[in-house]
Amino acid sequence: MARRGSGRATMQRAEAGDVFAPRRGLRALFVADAAILQIDGADALRLAAFSLAWSEAALGVWRLAETPAHLRAWWLGFDAEHAA
């Protein structure tokens, strides 16, 4: 949730192989099922079910590694630079 005029918030379904690379602002991945997050090709981050991984200053590419087809996960972002 974002207060009107405070910036641009995004939320989209995350699927295996998806790439998430906003240029600035907060980025996050919420998973309702266990998943593996690859950050810039570095070591994978194993996320337990109902986990939230976030960064307020991350650069580069976040990728959701191969996961079961039934995975429930969402990318979240917030960019205060686009405040109204």
C-alpha positions as CSV (number, residue, x, y, z in Angstrom):
1,M,0.0,0.0,0.0
2,A,1.3,3.5,-0.8
3,R,-0.2,6.8,0.1
4,R,-1.4,8.8,-2.9
5,G,1.2,11.2,-4.2
6,S,4.1,9.5,-2.3
7,G,5.5,7.7,-5.2
8,R,4.8,4.8,-7.6
9,A,4.1,1.4,-6.1
10,T,4.1,-1.8,-8.2
11,M,3.0,-5.4,-7.5
12,Q,3.1,-8.2,-10.0
13,R,2.9,-12.0,-10.0
14,A,6.4,-13.6,-10.0
15,E,7.0,-16.8,-11.9
16,A,10.1,-19.0,-12.4
17,G,12.7,-17.4,-14.6
18,D,11.1,-13.9,-14.2
19,V,13.6,-11.0,-14.0
20,F,12.9,-8.0,-11.7
21,A,15.2,-5.0,-12.1
22,P,13.7,-1.7,-11.2
23,R,16.1,1.2,-11.7
24,R,15.7,2.7,-8.2
25,G,13.8,2.6,-5.0
26,L,12.6,-0.3,-2.9
27,R,12.3,-3.7,-4.3
28,A,11.0,-6.9,-2.7
29,L,9.9,-10.4,-3.3
30,F,7.2,-12.0,-1.2
31,V,6.8,-15.8,-1.4
32,A,3.9,-17.8,0.0
33,D,5.8,-21.0,-1.0
34,A,9.5,-21.8,-0.6
35,A,11.5,-20.4,-3.5
36,I,15.1,-19.5,-4.5
37,L,16.0,-15.9,-5.4
38,Q,19.1,-15.3,-7.6
39,I,20.6,-11.9,-7.2
40,D,22.9,-10.7,-10.0
41,G,24.1,-14.3,-10.7
42,A,25.5,-14.5,-7.2
43,D,24.8,-17.3,-4.7
44,A,21.1,-18.1,-4.4
45,L,19.0,-17.0,-1.5
46,R,16.7,-19.7,-0.3
47,L,13.4,-18.3,1.0
48,A,11.1,-20.2,3.3
49,A,7.4,-20.1,2.7
50,F,5.8,-16.8,3.7
51,S,9.1,-14.9,3.5
52,L,9.8,-11.4,2.3
53,A,13.2,-10.4,0.8
54,W,13.7,-6.7,0.2
55,S,16.3,-4.0,-0.4
56,E,16.1,-0.2,-0.4
57,A,19.3,0.2,-2.5
58,A,19.6,-2.9,-4.6
59,L,21.0,-2.6,-8.1
60,G,21.1,-5.2,-10.8
61,V,18.9,-8.1,-11.6
62,W,16.8,-10.3,-9.3
63,R,15.6,-13.6,-10.8
64,L,13.3,-16.2,-9.4
65,A,15.0,-19.6,-9.9
66,E,13.2,-22.6,-11.3
67,T,10.4,-23.4,-9.0
68,P,7.2,-25.6,-8.9
69,A,4.4,-24.4,-11.3
70,H,2.1,-23.8,-8.3
71,L,4.4,-21.2,-6.8
72,R,2.7,-18.2,-5.2
73,A,5.0,-15.2,-5.3
74,W,4.9,-11.5,-6.0
75,W,7.4,-8.8,-7.0
76,L,6.9,-5.5,-5.1
77,G,8.4,-2.1,-5.8
78,F,8.2,1.5,-4.7
79,D,9.8,4.5,-6.4
80,A,9.5,7.8,-4.5
81,E,11.1,9.6,-7.5
82,H,7.7,9.4,-9.3
83,A,5.8,11.2,-6.5
84,A,3.0,13.4,-7.8
